[in-house]
Amino acid sequence: MPETNAAATDDSRPPGGGGPLERLFGLAARRTSVARELRGGVTTFFAMAYIILLNPIILGGAKDVTGATLSIPQLTTMTALSAAITTVIMGLVGNAPLALAAGLGINAVVAFQAAPVMTWPQAMGLVVIEGAVIVVLALTGIRERIMNSIPLALKHAIAVGIGAFIALVGLYDAGFVTSSATSPPLSLGTGGHLATWPALVFVLTLLLMIVLYVRRVPGAILLSIVVGTVAAVVIQENASVKQGGWGVVTPNMPDELFAVPDFGLFGEFDLFGGFAEAGVITALVVLFTLVLSGFFDAMGTILGVSDEAGLLNEKGEVPRLGRILSVDGVSAAFGGVTSSSANTVFVESAAGVGEGARTGLANLATGALFTVTLFLTPLAATVPAQAAAPALVVVGALMMTQVAKVDWTDPDLTIPAFLTIVLMPFTFSITIGIGGGMVSYALIKLARGRWREVSVWLWPVVALFLIFFAIEPIEGWLGVR
């Protein structure tokens, strides 16, 4: 395109005559400029800023084994802090336009798989361990071996299943879908009808988000959340909404828009307590799920965004990949330290790439804007689930596109991929979905006499899931809890 060629020509000279930014980020070598990098960094922030609102809704809406919940304002502070620091580190160390924040899907594992069987500090301790494991896997090269042991179709199925799962979480948290002890177990709204103001806010916000997204409006998700929140505040002030009708967060306008950040959750993690609280096997399975989710999500995003930015070399390799993968692991662990869940590379980084970002300089702009939001926690804490949850539905829909990459004509993969996808939302468990897919895949290969086609790296994983599924009788046999 002419515009692209012109930009490349204009940016081919070292900005600032080879100054510190040029030496640090190599702007000229990647045919970019300071202006393009800053513009790309700002665009990335607005594309992914919804996580500041959404992550606290997901984590704050869950209870741990003791019934304790996390503070929404503190979670908002920690989510912004964690995103700011890890994004800047990626820019400086990895020199790639890859922004990081609490990963959707991974935070669902923490909220709905880890927390119900252990305390919040213990769950965050597992997140720290997850990050450490990913760092070790990156440094030793084992990460690639494990990745290659799982069939590509099941990797895509895991992404699809998580998409369906987080969409259900969004629908349920917003009250659009409700549960019942009688038949049917799930139904629409209240008694099969949408008859409340909160339900109206959810529906209108979701429709607006869909329209803005397909129209490719920059920051469509964030803009829709803001509009939905304003509508919720107006309704709360002028209409009659029953107590608790909004769920965890009632959209009352705060007395002040700015406040000193609340760092109360920083460092609140228990590294190994989860193994004692939930049992070693259960904790290990949750840890495996965390590692697996962060593992493949980051790898796919790194390759996809880097390819979009034209950073791959002639062999299809990402520059500084070792550093990038190591930063990804450290960032995941830092998410546990801040109690904001594991950080991972955001696919929304592609929005910044589309605006010209090619180096880590863009990350400095993104990180700076995340830092500013540290002082806006009172405003962010007014966002109800009905305004934020539509993002889960939309992101879930985007993750569902991976289903087209599964070869549904292969009998060895059809059932495992199907079980992986449907068991996650149907059992409300990401762990069970992954386990069902892995075990059924190994069983089918074994039944067809093709067990040698299953990687030696996969059999221990299958054994671990078999123990997980049989944990109740095993604990009874051993005479433990």
N, C-alpha and C positions, 0 to 999 in steps of 0.2 A: 504494500500500500504506500502511496506517496507520502502520507503524513508520517508513517513509521520511518521511512528512509530519511526524511528531512530531519526528524528528531535524532536519528542515529548520527547523522552528519554533524548536527549542532553539538551533540554531546560527546563527540569523539575526542575533543581536546581535554586534557586533564584539568578539571575544575580548579580554579584558584592557582593555576600554574604549578600543580604538583604539591599542594599544601598537605596538612596533616590528614584531612579527610580523604584525599586521594591516596596517600600512603597507607592509610588504615583500611580503606574499603575497595580500592582499585576501581574507581568509578569509570575512568576512561577505558580500561580493559573490557568493561561490561557495557560500554557505550551508553552511559547514563549520566545524569547530572544531579546536583544537590536538589534542585527544584523538583525534578521528577521523583527523586527518592522521598522527599518530604510529602509530596502530593500522594504518592502511593502509600506511605505510612499512615497518613490521615484517613485515606479511604479504607485501609484494612481495619483501622480502629472502629470506624462507624459500621463496617460490615459485621464485626464480631462483638461489639460493645454490649449486645443483648445478654451476653454471658454474665455480665455483672449483675443483671437483674434475675436471670434465669437460674443460675447456679444456687443462689440462696433460697429460691423457691423450692428447688428439688431437695437440697440437703435440709433446709429448715422445715420442710413438711414431713420429714421422717422422724421416727423415734428410735432410740437405741434400746438395748435389751432391758435397761432400767426404766424406760419410759421418758428419758430425758430428750430435750430438743436443743438445737443450736440456735443462737441469737441471729436473727435476720440482719440487723445492722453490723454485727461483728463479721458475719459471713460475707456481707457486701464489701467491707473493708479488706478482708483477707483475699477475696477473689480478685479485687483490683490490684492489691499489693503484689500478689503472686504473679499475676499476668504481667504487670509492669516490669518486675525484676527479671523474670525468666525470658521475656521477649527481648529485653536489652542484652542479656547475656548471650542469647542466640545471635543477635546482630553482631556483637563484638567478637565472639569466639567462632561462630559458624559462618559469619559474613554471608548470610542468606536472608532473603525477605520472608522469613517464616515466623509468624507471630504465634505465641503460645498462651493458653489459658486453661482453666479447668475443663476437661474434656467431657462432652455430652456422651452418655453411654457409660463412661467410666464412673462418673458421679452417681449414676443410677445403681451401679454395682455397690458402691460404698453405702448409699442410702438404703437400698432395699435388699441387699444380700449380706453385707458385713454388719451394719448397725443392728439389725434385729437379733443377732446372736452374740453381740459384744457391745462394749461401751464405745462412745464416740472417740475418746483418745486411743482406744485399742484399735478401732477401725482405721484411724489416721496413721497409727503405727504400721499397719499392713501396707498403707500407701507409701510410706517411707521405704519399707522393705522392697516394695514393688519397684520403686525408682532405682534402688541399689542393685536389684537383680538385673534390670534393663541395662544399667551402666556396665555391669560385669559381662553380660551377654554381648554388648556392643564391643567391648574391649577385647574379648576373647574370640569373637567371630562365631560364637555358638548361636547368636541371634539368627543368622542366615540359615544354619542347619535346621533349627526348630521350625523356622518359617517354611522351609522347603519340605518338611515332613508332613505338613497338613495340605491336603489337596486344595488346589486353587478354588475349586467350586465351593468347598466348605468355608474358605476364607470369605468369599463373597456372601455366602449364606449367613455367616455370623453377622456381617454388616447389615444385611436385610433384617435379620431377627432383632437386632438391637434397635433398628429403625422402627419396627412394629412395636417393640416394647416401650420405647420412649414416647411414641405417639399415644399408646394406651395410658401411660402415666400422665400425659398432658390432658387427655380427655377426662380421666378420672379426677385429677386434682382440680380441674375447673368445674366439676360437677355436671359435665355434659353426659358422662356415663356414670351410673351409680350401681352399687352392689346390693344384693338382697339375699336373705337367708332362704327365701322361697324361689320358686321357678318364675322367670328365668334368673340365673345368677347375676346377670348384668342387664341393665335396661337404660333407656334414654331418660336423662334428667330425673324429674320427680314423678314417679308413677307412669313413666312412659311419655311424659310431656316436658317441654321446656317452658316453665311457668314462672321463672324468677328473673329479677333484674341481673344478677350475676351471670346467669346463663345467656342472657341477651348480650351482655358485654363480651363474653367469650365468642359467641357466634359472629358478631359484627367485627371484632378484632381479627378473627381468623379469616373472614372474607376479605377484609381490607388488606391483610398481610399477603394473601394469595394474589390479589389484584396487583399490588405494588411489586411483588416479587416477579410475576410473569411479565410485568411492564419494565423490569430491570431498573427499577428506581433505586439509586444508591441508598444503602442503609434501610431497606424496606422492612426488615424484621424489627430493627430498633424503632423506626418511626411508627410502626403499627403498635408496638408495645406502649409507646408514649401516648399515642392517641387513645388507646384502650384504657390506659391509666387515668387520663384526664376525664374520660367519660365515666369511669367508675367513681372517681372523686365527686363529680357533679351529682351522680345518682345517689351516692351515700349521703350527701348533704341535703338532698331534696326529696328523696323517696324513702319508703319504709322497707328496710331490709332486715330480716330477722337476725338475732344475735348468732354469730358464727356462720352466717349465710355465705360470706366471702371465703371462708376457709381459714387458713393460717394467718393471712394478712388482710386486715380491713383497711380499705383505701381512705384513710383520714389524712387531710392535708397537715403536714407537720408544722409546728410552731416556727421552725427556722429551716432554711434550705441548706445551710452549711453547718458543719460541725467538725470538731477534732476527731480524727479517725480513732476507732475503738480497736485496739490491737489485742484484745483480751484472749483471743483464740490462738495467738502465736505461741508456738512451742508446746501446745497442749496435745501431746501424743504419747502413747505408751507402746514402745517398740515391740515387745513380745507378749504383752498381757492377753492379747486376743487368742493366743494358742491355749492358754489356760482356761479362759472364759468359754470359748466355743468348742474346744477340743482340737487336737492337733490336725486331724484329718479335715474337719470342716474348715478350719482356718487356712490350711494348705490349699484347699479347693478354691476358696474365695481369693486367696493370693494368686493362684494360677489364673483365675478369671481376670483379675486386675492386670496381670502381666500380659495375658493374651490380648485383652482389649486395647491396652496402650500400645502394645507391640505392633500389631497389624495396622491399627488406625494411623499411627505416626508414619510407618513405612510407606503406606499408600499415599498419604498426603505429601510427604517429602518428595517422593518421585513425581507425583502429579503436578505439584506447584513448580518444582524445579524445571520440569519439562516445559510447562507453560511459559516460564521465564526464559527459556532457551539456555539454561545453565548446564545441561548435560553435555558431556564430551562425546567424542566420536564413538566411544564404546558404550554410551548410554549410562555413564557413571556420573554421580553427583559430586562436584568439588567439595572437599573437606567433609565427606560423608561421615568419617569416623568421629570428627568433632561434633557434627550435627547430631548424630545418634547418642553420643555421650551427653551432650547438653539436654537432649530430650529426656534421658534417664534422670539426670540431676534435677531437671525441672519437675518431673513427676514426683520425686522425693520431696522437693520443696513444697509441693502442694499438700503433702501430708504434714509437714512442719507447720504450715499456716492453717491447717484444718479446712482447706478449700477444695480438697480432693485432688487427684493427680492432674498435673498440667500436661498438655500434649499440643502438637502442632495443629493449628486450625486451618481447615480447608479454605476458610474465608480469606486467607492470605492471598489467594488467587485474585481477589478483588483489587488488592494493592498492586499486584503484578500487572493486572490489566491497565492500571493507571501509570505504569512505567517503572515500578520498583524492581530493582535487580540486585541490590546489595543489602547488607545488614544495616546501612544507614537508615533505611525505611523503618527498621525496627525501633530506632531511637525515637522517632516521631510517634510511633504507636505506643511505645512504653511511656513516653512523656504524657500522653493524653490519658492513659490508664492511671497515672499518678495523680492527675488533676481530680479524677473521680473519687479519690480517697476522701475528699472533703465534701462529697455530695451524698453521703450515706443516708441522711434523714430523708432526702427526696427519693432515693432509690427504694427505701423501706416502705414506701406507700404503694408499691406495685403489687396488686393482688394476683393470685394464680390465674384468674380469668383473663388478665391482660398479657401475662407472660407465657402461659401454657400453649397458646397457639403456635409459638415458635417450636415447641416440641413436635407438634403435629407436622409442621412444614418441614423441619429438619428430618423427621422420620420419613416423610415422603421422599425427600432427596436421597436418603440412604437406601430406600427401596429400589432405586434404579439399578442397584447391583444385581438384582434378580435376573436381569437379562444376560448376565455373564455366566450363569450356571447352565451346564449342558444337561437339560432335562431328558435327553434321550439316552443317557448313560445309566443303565440299571444299577450300577455300583454306587452312583452318586445321588440318584433321584430321591430315595427314601431318606438317606442321611441329611441331605440339604433341606428337604421338607421338614423333617423333625427339628432340625436346628432352628428353622425360621418360626414354626408355629408354637413350639414348646416355650419359647421365651415369653410371648404375651399370654399364652393360655395358662401357663403355670406361674406367671408373674415372676419369672426367675431366669436371668441370663445364664447362670451357671447350669441349670438343668437343660437349657436349650443347647449349649455347647456340648455338654456331656452326652445328651441323647444323640447328637450328630456324630460325635467321635466313636462312641461305642457301637452304634449301628453300622457305621462305615467299616470298622474292624471286623464285626460279626459277619457282614456280607462277604467281605474278602475271604474270611476263614471258611464260610459255608461253600464258597465257589472254588475253594482250593487255590486261592490266589493270595494267601497270607504273606507270601514273600514280597508282594507289592506294597505292603504296609511298611513304612519306614521304621527302622529300629528305634528311632527317636520318638515314635508315636505310641508304641506299646506301653511304656511306663505311664504315659498320659491316660491311656485307656484304662489301665489298672487302677489308677488313682480315682477315676470317675466311677468305676465299679464299686470301689470301697465307699465312695461318697453316697451312691444310691442305696447301698446296703448298710449304711452307718447305724441305723436303729437296731437291727438284729445283732450286728457286730458288737455294739456297745452293751447290749443285753447279755450276749455270750461272754463278753469279757468282764461283766459285772461292774461297768463304769456308767457314768451318767449318759 
